[in-house]
Each structure stands twice: as C-alpha cells, then as structure tokens.
Amino acid sequence: MWLARLSDELLDLVDAKKIGISQGVDISFLTGEQQRYVLEILLETGASVSSAQAAKLKEYGKSGELTLAMVRLILTEEKPKERKVTIKGDKISRYFPEEYSNDEIEDVIIRQEMVASLAEHAEAVRNRILKRRPASEKPLKHGSRRRSSGRHSSSSVTCQRPKGTVHLMCMRT
C-alpha cells in the first residue's frame, strides 16, 4: 500500500484525519526530504491539504522541482470553496429520463445555467446601449426602420466568469 511509504509523522496525521487518505497517497510519492518539507509547513501553518494541492505536490515532486519554498506556496495558497450538492433520485427522475447518466444530467444543468447567464448578460448589454442613446434619437416604433448615415456604432462588453471570459458584441446602425 502506498501509505506505507509515508514518513511516520505524516502517517500519524493521516491516522488522526488531519490529512486525507487520497492526499496521503499523493504525498507518499515524494522523497523523504520532500515529505519533511510538507510536514514542516503543515506544522508551521496548521494548513490542510486539498486533493488539488496534493496532486501539485506529487507533480512537482516527480519532476524534481519541489523545494521547501514551493511546498510553502502550494500549501498556503487560498483554497477555493469546494461545493457538492446531492439530489435524491426520485426528485431527479421528475425532470430527467432514467436512461440519462449522472454526467448527462450535470451537463444539461450546466448548459441551462450558461444559457440563462448569457441571456442575462445580453439583456444588461442591451439596456446599457439603450441608456447611451442620444436624446435626439427617438425609440423606433415596431416595424419602422431608421435611415443609416453609413456610420455604425458598436458596444463591446466583456463578462468575467469563473470558468472563462464571454465576449458580447452588439451593433447598432
């Protein structure tokens, strides 16, 4: 078992549930010196080790780039709040056919949230454009067209989202 490769001190932290088992397995791939670095920073800071941090430690350890300073940076970085939601099967089955896998259900929910978010941002952009319209321009009535002077104006909005950037471009003639 990989945990047997951990130093006695780190194994004690796993036994005391201060380090998770999967995190302990990742740390067990480190050399004895690198494990001492991890122990030193954990005792010094009282930090916990997330799965992502343990994976980084393992990756840098394998490449030989793991130093005490690197361990300190990895273990003291701000951890994003992990969130997990469980919905009972009887509630899910009201909205999704039985043949949908968990991944397919998650994809549909994420896609719906993205569509709603984009629609919300598009509406905000539309409202900003309408607010910038010069007072001399009167709103158009349904079915009427404004003569173009040959010039076009545009507005661009960049929306920062946790998973990336969405660019919206609106043209007004």
N, CA, C and O of each residue as an XYZ file, in Angstrom:
692
protein
N       0.848     -1.186      0.000
C       0.000      0.000      0.000
C       0.890      1.244      0.000
O       1.920      1.288      0.673
N       0.472      2.250     -0.766
C       1.272      3.464     -0.915
C       1.442      4.227      0.394
O       2.478      4.856      0.609
N       0.458      4.181      1.257
C       0.561      4.942      2.501
C       1.745      4.484      3.351
O       2.261      5.260      4.155
N       2.175      3.250      3.186
C       3.316      2.735      3.948
C       4.601      3.484      3.596
O       5.574      3.432      4.348
N       4.609      4.176      2.464
C       5.784      4.943      2.055
C       5.840      6.320      2.716
O       6.831      7.036      2.576
N       4.787      6.689      3.430
C       4.785      7.983      4.132
C       5.698      7.915      5.351
O       5.887      6.853      5.945
N       6.259      9.060      5.710
C       7.030      9.135      6.952
C       6.083      8.848      8.118
O       4.870      9.017      8.000
N       6.648      8.413      9.237
C       5.816      8.087     10.404
C       4.977      9.292     10.846
O       3.814      9.145     11.222
N       5.585     10.484     10.795
C       4.875     11.694     11.238
C       3.680     12.001     10.330
O       2.599     12.337     10.814
N       3.878     11.886      9.019
C       2.774     12.141      8.089
C       1.711     11.047      8.200
O       0.518     11.324      8.078
N       2.143      9.806      8.430
C       1.193      8.710      8.602
C       0.336      8.934      9.852
O      -0.853      8.616      9.870
N       0.960      9.486     10.892
C       0.200      9.831     12.101
C      -0.871     10.881     11.785
O      -1.980     10.816     12.315
N      -0.539     11.850     10.918
C      -1.522     12.873     10.536
C      -2.677     12.260      9.732
O      -3.822     12.695      9.860
N      -2.376     11.251      8.904
C      -3.444     10.546      8.174
C      -4.321      9.804      9.176
O      -5.548      9.866      9.096
N      -3.690      9.095     10.126
C      -4.448      8.360     11.146
C      -5.322      9.291     11.974
O      -6.427      8.920     12.369
N      -4.828     10.505     12.241
C      -5.582     11.486     13.029
C      -6.574     12.266     12.168
O      -7.240     13.182     12.650
N      -6.666     11.890     10.875
C      -7.572     12.530      9.905
C      -7.252     14.010      9.671
O      -8.133     14.798      9.325
N      -5.984     14.374      9.865
C      -5.525     15.730      9.544
C      -5.144     15.818      8.065
O      -5.141     16.897      7.473
N      -4.822     14.654      7.480
C      -4.559     14.531      6.045
C      -5.457     13.405      5.542
O      -5.522     12.338      6.152
N      -6.137     13.640      4.449
C      -6.998     12.618      3.870
C      -6.188     11.468      3.287
O      -5.005     11.623      2.987
N      -6.824     10.322      3.128
C      -6.129      9.149      2.608
C      -5.628      9.383      1.188
O      -4.481      9.065      0.876
N      -6.474      9.932      0.330
C      -6.034     10.146     -1.060
C      -4.907     11.179     -1.124
O      -3.996     11.057     -1.943
N      -4.969     12.193     -0.261
C      -3.886     13.171     -0.209
C      -2.600     12.501      0.287
O      -1.509     12.783     -0.209
N      -2.748     11.607      1.280
C      -1.595     10.872      1.798
C      -0.949     10.007      0.729
O       0.276      9.903      0.661
N      -1.775      9.385     -0.109
C      -1.236      8.568     -1.196
C      -0.403      9.436     -2.132
O       0.706      9.050     -2.501
N      -0.921     10.614     -2.526
C      -0.154     11.500     -3.405
C       1.157     11.932     -2.745
O       2.199     11.957     -3.399
N       1.110     12.267     -1.472
C       2.313     12.715     -0.764
C       3.314     11.569     -0.625
O       4.518     11.810     -0.542
N       2.832     10.329     -0.599
C       3.736      9.183     -0.447
C       4.671      9.011     -1.642
O       5.674      8.305     -1.539
N       4.363      9.637     -2.762
C       5.231      9.569     -3.932
C       6.462     10.475     -3.782
O       7.416     10.361     -4.552
N       6.437     11.365     -2.799
C       7.542     12.300     -2.591
C       8.713     11.604     -1.915
O       8.546     10.594     -1.231
N       9.899     12.162     -2.118
C      11.093     11.648     -1.434
C      10.984     11.951      0.059
O      10.130     12.730      0.484
N      11.845     11.335      0.837
C      11.852     11.584      2.282
C      12.071     13.051      2.603
O      11.420     13.599      3.493
N      12.984     13.691      1.883
C      13.258     15.113      2.117
C      12.029     15.963      1.775
O      11.675     16.874      2.524
N      11.383     15.665      0.650
C      10.193     16.423      0.245
C       9.053     16.212      1.250
O       8.295     17.140      1.531
N       8.932     14.995      1.790
C       7.910     14.745      2.816
C       8.202     15.550      4.082
O       7.279     16.018      4.748
N       9.480     15.711      4.412
C       9.840     16.546      5.572
C       9.427     17.999      5.340
O       8.979     18.678      6.264
N       9.580     18.473      4.100
C       9.127     19.832      3.755
C       7.630     19.972      4.015
O       7.177     20.941      4.623
N       6.873     18.982      3.542
C       5.412     19.026      3.708
C       5.061     19.045      5.187
O       4.240     19.851      5.625
N       5.682     18.158      5.958
C       5.411     18.101      7.397
C       5.747     19.427      8.066
O       4.974     19.928      8.882
N       6.898     19.994      7.721
C       7.326     21.259      8.324
C       6.294     22.361      8.071
O       5.927     23.086      8.995
N       5.826     22.492      6.831
C       4.874     23.558      6.501
C       3.520     23.290      7.157
O       2.869     24.220      7.631
N       3.093     22.030      7.188
C       1.811     21.707      7.837
C       1.854     22.052      9.321
O       0.904     22.628      9.851
N       2.938     21.708      9.990
C       3.055     22.004     11.423
C       3.206     23.508     11.669
O       2.675     24.041     12.643
N       3.931     24.181     10.782
C       4.176     25.616     10.926
C       2.897     26.430     10.715
O       2.628     27.372     11.460
N       2.117     26.067      9.706
C       0.957     26.883      9.326
C      -0.381     26.330      9.805
O      -1.364     27.068      9.877
N      -0.428     25.054     10.131
C      -1.702     24.447     10.505
C      -2.619     24.257      9.307
O      -3.815     24.010      9.464
N      -2.053     24.374      8.103
C      -2.845     24.244      6.875
C      -3.311     22.808      6.694
O      -2.752     21.876      7.272
N      -4.337     22.654      5.889
C      -4.787     21.330      5.489
C      -4.378     21.134      4.030
O      -4.013     22.091      3.347
N      -4.440     19.896      3.559
C      -4.016     19.588      2.194
C      -5.241     19.167      1.390
O      -5.881     18.162      1.698
N      -5.561     19.942      0.358
C      -6.663     19.576     -0.529
C      -6.167     18.555     -1.551
O      -4.962     18.344     -1.691
N      -7.088     17.933     -2.253
C      -6.722     16.975     -3.301
C      -5.907     17.656     -4.393
O      -4.931     17.093     -4.887
N      -6.308     18.865     -4.768
C      -5.589     19.604     -5.817
C      -4.167     19.934     -5.364
O      -3.229     19.839     -6.155
N      -4.004     20.318     -4.112
C      -2.675     20.639     -3.602
C      -1.791     19.390     -3.551
O      -0.617     19.439     -3.916
N      -2.361     18.277     -3.097
C      -1.599     17.030     -3.038
C      -1.154     16.617     -4.437
O      -0.034     16.141     -4.621
N      -2.029     16.797     -5.417
C      -1.679     16.461     -6.805
C      -0.536     17.349     -7.300
O       0.361     16.876     -7.998
N      -0.568     18.646     -6.936
C       0.526     19.546     -7.320
C       1.834     19.124     -6.671
O       2.883     19.106     -7.316
N       1.764     18.786     -5.392
C       2.976     18.341     -4.694
C       3.571     17.123     -5.394
O       4.777     17.058     -5.631
N       2.716     16.164     -5.720
C       3.164     14.941     -6.394
C       3.800     15.271     -7.753
O       4.860     14.750     -8.102
N       3.125     16.152     -8.513
C       3.619     16.515     -9.845
C       4.996     17.187     -9.764
O       5.919     16.813    -10.489
N       5.125     18.175     -8.881
C       6.413     18.864     -8.736
C       7.472     17.930     -8.151
O       8.650     18.027     -8.493
N       7.047     17.027     -7.268
C       7.984     16.065     -6.703
C       8.538     15.128     -7.757
O       9.735     14.841     -7.763
N       7.687     14.650     -8.646
C       8.134     13.744     -9.715
C       9.131     14.429    -10.645
O      10.074     13.806    -11.133
N       8.907     15.731    -10.883
C       9.806     16.453    -11.797
C      11.084     16.923    -11.102
O      11.987     17.454    -11.748
N      11.157     16.724     -9.779
C      12.348     17.130     -9.040
C      12.405     18.608     -8.720
O      13.445     19.105     -8.288
N      11.313     19.317     -8.921
C      11.288     20.771     -8.707
C      10.713     21.187     -7.352
O      10.557     22.380     -7.093
N      10.399     20.231     -6.491
C       9.734     20.553     -5.231
C      10.755     20.968     -4.183
O      11.561     20.159     -3.724
N      10.705     22.236     -3.815
C      11.586     22.790     -2.787
C      10.731     23.173     -1.585
O       9.503     23.129     -1.650
N      11.376     23.544     -0.502
C      10.642     23.990      0.688
C       9.780     25.208      0.346
O       8.627     25.295      0.768
N      10.339     26.142     -0.415
C       9.584     27.345     -0.800
C       8.369     26.982     -1.650
O       7.297     27.566     -1.495
N       8.544     26.010     -2.552
C       7.436     25.587     -3.409
C       6.336     24.931     -2.572
O       5.152     25.179     -2.800
N       6.723     24.096     -1.603
C       5.740     23.455     -0.712
C       4.968     24.531      0.045
O       3.747     24.451      0.182
N       5.692     25.542      0.535
C       5.036     26.638      1.272
C       4.015     27.345      0.370
O       2.891     27.612      0.797
N       4.401     27.645     -0.864
C       3.484     28.307     -1.806
C       2.242     27.454     -2.066
O       1.118     27.956     -2.049
N       2.453     26.179     -2.303
C       1.335     25.291     -2.638
C       0.388     25.140     -1.449
O      -0.829     25.228     -1.613
N       0.932     24.916     -0.262
C       0.074     24.623      0.898
C      -0.544     25.865      1.533
O      -1.492     25.750      2.310
N      -0.024     27.043      1.218
C      -0.614     28.251      1.811
C      -1.465     29.025      0.820
O      -2.011     30.075      1.161
N      -1.589     28.512     -0.426
C      -2.455     29.202     -1.389
C      -3.909     29.096     -0.933
O      -4.309     28.129     -0.284
N      -4.671     30.099     -1.285
C      -6.078     30.126     -0.899
C      -6.815     29.020     -1.643
O      -6.727     28.901     -2.865
N      -7.535     28.225     -0.884
C      -8.269     27.112     -1.477
C      -9.673     27.574     -1.872
O     -10.361     28.220     -1.081
N     -10.095     27.243     -3.095
C     -11.470     27.579     -3.457
C     -12.429     26.716     -2.639
O     -12.149     25.555     -2.342
N     -13.542     27.300     -2.292
C     -14.526     26.570     -1.519
C     -15.117     25.465     -2.392
O     -15.726     25.730     -3.428
N     -14.926     24.237     -1.955
C     -15.471     23.118     -2.705
C     -16.917     22.908     -2.285
O     -17.260     22.957     -1.103
N     -17.745     22.674     -3.281
C     -19.168     22.531     -3.023
C     -19.678     21.292     -3.713
O     -19.355     21.041     -4.873
N     -20.459     20.529     -3.019
C     -21.028     19.334     -3.596
C     -22.501     19.308     -3.217
O     -22.863     19.496     -2.055
N     -23.337     19.074     -4.208
C     -24.773     19.033     -3.977
C     -25.272     17.653     -4.376
O     -24.919     17.143     -5.439
N     -26.087     17.053     -3.529
C     -26.679     15.757     -3.830
C     -28.189     15.927     -3.902
O     -28.818     16.476     -2.997
N     -28.749     15.442     -4.994
C     -30.205     15.494     -5.172
C     -30.700     14.060     -5.249
O     -30.154     13.251     -5.999
N     -31.716     13.745     -4.487
C     -32.235     12.376     -4.443
C     -32.791     11.969     -5.804
O     -33.324     12.786     -6.555
N     -32.648     10.685     -6.089
C     -33.059     10.121     -7.373
C     -34.520     10.363     -7.714
O     -34.843     10.608     -8.877
N     -35.412     10.302     -6.728
C     -36.836     10.496     -7.031
C     -37.129     11.921     -7.492
O     -38.035     12.141     -8.296
N     -36.368     12.885     -6.986
C     -36.556     14.266     -7.437
C     -35.992     14.464     -8.838
O     -36.607     15.131     -9.670
N     -34.828     13.886     -9.099
C     -34.199     13.997    -10.424
C     -35.062     13.325    -11.482
O     -35.188     13.833    -12.597
N     -35.659     12.180    -11.138
C     -36.424     11.424    -12.147
C     -37.662     12.187    -12.620
O     -38.232     11.839    -13.654
N     -38.087     13.209    -11.893
C     -39.201     14.049    -12.355
C     -38.806     14.870    -13.576
O     -39.662     15.255    -14.373
N     -37.514     15.137    -13.723
C     -37.040     16.040    -14.768
C     -36.195     15.360    -15.838
O     -36.051     15.895    -16.937
N     -35.637     14.197    -15.541
C     -34.749     13.522    -16.480
C     -35.168     12.072    -16.659
O     -35.551     11.409    -15.695
N     -35.096     11.570    -17.906
C     -35.416     10.159    -18.135
C     -34.419      9.252    -17.413
O     -33.288      9.661    -17.149
N     -34.824      8.045    -17.098
C     -33.985      7.096    -16.369
C     -32.689      6.771    -17.109
O     -31.676      6.475    -16.476
N     -32.710      6.823    -18.455
C     -31.521      6.443    -19.213
C     -30.412      7.496    -19.182
O     -29.308      7.227    -19.655
N     -30.676      8.693    -18.634
C     -29.640      9.723    -18.534
C     -28.636      9.322    -17.445
O     -29.021      8.916    -16.348
N     -27.361      9.441    -17.765
C     -26.318      9.177    -16.762
C     -26.162     10.421    -15.885
O     -26.695     11.485    -16.199
N     -25.431     10.271    -14.791
C     -25.183     11.417    -13.908
C     -24.454     12.528    -14.652
O     -24.751     13.708    -14.465
N     -23.494     12.145    -15.499
C     -22.752     13.151    -16.266
C     -23.655     13.895    -17.234
O     -23.516     15.107    -17.399
N     -24.587     13.185    -17.881
C     -25.509     13.834    -18.820
C     -26.434     14.802    -18.081
O     -26.723     15.890    -18.579
N     -26.890     14.412    -16.918
C     -27.752     15.293    -16.113
C     -26.977     16.547    -15.725
O     -27.495     17.658    -15.830
N     -25.747     16.370    -15.282
C     -24.918     17.512    -14.893
C     -24.688     18.435    -16.091
O     -24.768     19.656    -15.955
N     -24.405     17.861    -17.261
C     -24.190     18.664    -18.472
C     -25.419     19.499    -18.807
O     -25.292     20.671    -19.162
N     -26.611     18.907    -18.699
C     -27.846     19.637    -19.011
C     -28.022     20.795    -18.032
O     -28.355     21.907    -18.442
N     -27.803     20.546    -16.768
C     -27.969     21.601    -15.752
C     -26.970     22.728    -16.000
O     -27.341     23.901    -15.955
N     -25.713     22.390    -16.260
C     -24.679     23.404    -16.514
C     -25.027     24.200    -17.766
O     -24.930     25.428    -17.773
N     -25.432     23.499    -18.829
C     -25.787     24.176    -20.084
C     -26.943     25.150    -19.866
O     -26.914     26.267    -20.384
N     -27.951     24.746    -19.112
C     -29.092     25.623    -18.845
C     -28.655     26.860    -18.071
O     -29.137     27.962    -18.333
N     -27.746     26.678    -17.121
C     -27.247     27.817    -16.345
C     -26.465     28.765    -17.240
O     -26.580     29.984    -17.109
N     -25.667     28.210    -18.154
C     -24.895     29.052    -19.065
C     -25.820     29.846    -19.979
O     -25.597     31.035    -20.206
N     -26.852     29.201    -20.502
C     -27.799     29.890    -21.380
C     -28.494     31.018    -20.619
O     -28.626     32.130    -21.131
N     -28.935     30.727    -19.403
C     -29.600     31.754    -18.598
C     -28.651     32.907    -18.293
O     -29.049     34.071    -18.337
N     -27.409     32.588    -17.987
C     -26.417     33.613    -17.674
C     -26.128     34.483    -18.898
O     -26.052     35.707    -18.786
N     -25.968     33.857    -20.063
C     -25.730     34.626    -21.287
C     -26.916     35.525    -21.621
O     -26.731     36.670    -22.032
N     -28.130     35.013    -21.448
C     -29.317     35.818    -21.714
C     -29.369     37.021    -20.773
O     -29.726     38.127    -21.179
N     -29.013     36.793    -19.529
C     -28.991     37.885    -18.540
C     -27.966     38.951    -18.936
O     -28.249     40.147    -18.855
N     -26.786     38.521    -19.359
C     -25.753     39.469    -19.771
C     -26.150     40.208    -21.046
O     -25.894     41.406    -21.170
N     -26.766     39.513    -21.987
C     -27.203     40.158    -23.224
C     -28.244     41.234    -22.914
O     -28.223     42.312    -23.509
N     -29.134     40.947    -21.999
C     -30.154     41.933    -21.603
C     -29.490     43.143    -20.948
O     -29.895     44.279    -21.193
N     -28.475     42.907    -20.119
C     -27.755     44.016    -19.476
C     -27.053     44.876    -20.519
O     -27.061     46.104    -20.424
N     -26.450     44.237    -21.509
C     -25.784     44.976    -22.583
C     -26.804     45.800    -23.353
O     -26.574     46.976    -23.637
N     -27.919     45.189    -23.686
C     -28.989     45.889    -24.415
C     -29.437     47.123    -23.634
O     -29.610     48.199    -24.207
N     -29.619     46.962    -22.340
C     -30.057     48.092    -21.515
C     -29.002     49.191    -21.461
O     -29.341     50.374    -21.471
N     -27.724     48.813    -21.404
C     -26.660     49.834    -21.405
C     -26.653     50.607    -22.711
O     -26.481     51.826    -22.716
N     -26.837     49.902    -23.815
C     -26.843     50.554    -25.131
C     -28.016     51.514    -25.230
O     -27.870     52.634    -25.720
N     -29.177     51.078    -24.767
C     -30.357     51.941    -24.835
C     -30.189     53.183    -23.961
O     -30.676     54.256    -24.316
N     -29.515     53.051    -22.840
C     -29.298     54.198    -21.958
C     -28.330     55.202    -22.573
O     -28.410     56.393    -22.273
N     -27.413     54.741    -23.432
C     -26.433     55.624    -24.067
C     -26.976     56.317    -25.305
O     -26.314     57.200    -25.850
N     -28.148     55.947    -25.757
C     -28.712     56.532    -26.977
C     -28.864     58.041    -26.781
O     -29.416     58.473    -25.769
N     -28.387     58.846    -27.724
C     -28.526     60.304    -27.595
C     -30.000     60.701    -27.489
O     -30.878     60.039    -28.041
N     -30.243     61.774    -26.782
C     -31.616     62.236    -26.574
C     -32.297     62.560    -27.894
O     -33.519     62.453    -27.989
N     -31.533     62.957    -28.928
C     -32.128     63.302    -30.214
C     -32.680     62.070    -30.928
O     -33.543     62.189    -31.797
N     -32.181     60.883    -30.560
C     -32.697     59.659    -31.180
C     -33.941     59.224    -30.429
O     -33.925     59.055    -29.210
N     -34.992     59.050    -31.160
C     -36.221     58.582    -30.537
C     -36.303     57.084    -30.737
O     -35.825     56.572    -31.749
N     -36.896     56.373    -29.799
C     -37.038     54.940    -29.967
C     -37.853     54.630    -31.224
O     -38.780     55.362    -31.569
N     -37.504     53.561    -31.889
C     -38.219     53.159    -33.095
C     -39.527     52.481    -32.736
O     -39.621     51.762    -31.741
N     -40.530     52.722    -33.559
C     -41.790     52.006    -33.392
C     -41.646     50.667    -34.076
O     -40.823     50.512    -34.979
N     -42.426     49.711    -33.660
C     -42.361     48.367    -34.227
C     -42.577     48.422    -35.741
O     -43.551     49.009    -36.212
N     -41.684     47.820    -36.485
C     -41.825     47.765    -37.943
C     -41.186     48.932    -38.671
O     -41.066     48.875    -39.895
N     -40.770     49.986    -37.987
C     -40.151     51.115    -38.676
C     -38.651     50.903    -38.761
O     -38.084     50.132    -37.987
N     -38.006     51.586    -39.697
C     -36.568     51.475    -39.879
C     -35.956     52.857    -39.864
O     -36.552     53.815    -40.357
N     -34.803     52.957    -39.316
C     -34.083     54.216    -39.287
C     -33.159     54.260    -40.490
O     -32.567     53.245    -40.856
N     -33.032     55.405    -41.096
C     -32.100     55.549    -42.212
C     -30.683     55.524    -41.680
O     -30.370     56.138    -40.660
N     -29.854     54.820    -42.374
C     -28.459     54.720    -41.960
C     -27.669     55.869    -42.558
O     -27.844     56.213    -43.727
N     -26.825     56.444    -41.776
C     -25.954     57.516    -42.269
C     -24.660     56.925    -42.818
O     -23.746     57.655    -43.203
N     -24.594     55.605    -42.850
C     -23.388     54.961    -43.320
C     -22.397     54.699    -42.202
O     -21.394     54.013    -42.395
N     -22.682     55.245    -41.039
C     -21.804     55.002    -39.893
C     -22.478     54.027    -38.954
O     -23.695     54.053    -38.771
N     -21.695     53.195    -38.383
C     -22.208     52.230    -37.413
C     -21.498     52.459    -36.094
O     -20.314     52.794    -36.061
N     -22.215     52.280    -35.035
C     -21.560     52.328    -33.729
C     -21.715     50.960    -33.093
O     -22.668     50.232    -33.370
N     -20.782     50.631    -32.254
C     -20.861     49.331    -31.604
C     -20.459     49.475    -30.151
O     -19.752     50.406    -29.766
N     -20.922     48.545    -29.371
C     -20.547     48.475    -27.970
C     -20.051     47.073    -27.713
O     -20.601     46.108    -28.245
N     -19.035     46.952    -26.917
C     -18.484     45.643    -26.599
C     -18.464     45.497    -25.096
O     -18.081     46.426    -24.385
N     -18.866     44.355    -24.610
C     -18.874     44.088    -23.188
C     -18.147     42.777    -22.963
O     -18.409     41.795    -23.658
N     -17.251     42.748    -22.015
C     -16.567     41.517    -21.645
C     -17.036     41.141    -20.261
O     -16.944     41.937    -19.327
N     -17.533     39.942    -20.127
C     -18.047     39.459    -18.847
C     -17.077     38.439    -18.279
O     -16.822     37.413    -18.911
N     -16.535     38.698    -17.107
C     -15.619     37.750    -16.485
C     -16.430     36.728    -15.712
O     -17.259     37.087    -14.875
N     -16.195     35.465    -15.988
C     -16.853     34.360    -15.307
C     -15.761     33.469    -14.725
O     -14.641     33.477    -15.237
N     -16.042     32.710    -13.685
C     -15.020     31.844    -13.101
C     -14.406     30.863    -14.098
O     -13.221     30.549    -13.988
N     -15.167     30.378    -15.053
C     -14.674     29.363    -15.980
C     -14.192     29.955    -17.285
O     -13.871     29.192    -18.196
N     -14.121     31.270    -17.433
C     -13.637     31.843    -18.677
C     -14.228     33.214    -18.933
O     -14.882     33.793    -18.066
N     -14.000     33.713    -20.097
C     -14.452     35.038    -20.465
C     -15.438     34.925    -21.612
O     -15.214     34.175    -22.561
N     -16.533     35.673    -21.524
C     -17.532     35.703    -22.578
C     -17.490     37.086    -23.204
O     -17.564     38.084    -22.489
N     -17.374     37.168    -24.514
C     -17.352     38.439    -25.210
C     -18.670     38.609    -25.954
O     -19.100     37.712    -26.680
N     -19.295     39.737    -25.776
C     -20.540     40.043    -26.473
C     -20.325     41.297    -27.296
O     -19.753     42.265    -26.793
N     -20.757     41.310    -28.525
C     -20.628     42.488    -29.379
C     -22.010     42.822    -29.893
O     -22.688     41.964    -30.459
N     -22.430     44.044    -29.704
C     -23.733     44.485    -30.160
C     -23.542     45.616    -31.158
O     -22.823     46.574    -30.875
N     -24.161     45.520    -32.293
C     -24.057     46.560    -33.327
C     -25.366     47.344    -33.375
O     -26.451     46.772    -33.271
N     -25.247     48.639    -33.530
C     -26.426     49.487    -33.674
C     -26.211     50.323    -34.920
O     -25.185     50.989    -35.051
N     -27.155     50.296    -35.822
C     -26.998     51.063    -37.053
C     -27.927     52.253    -37.047
O     -27.945     53.028    -38.003
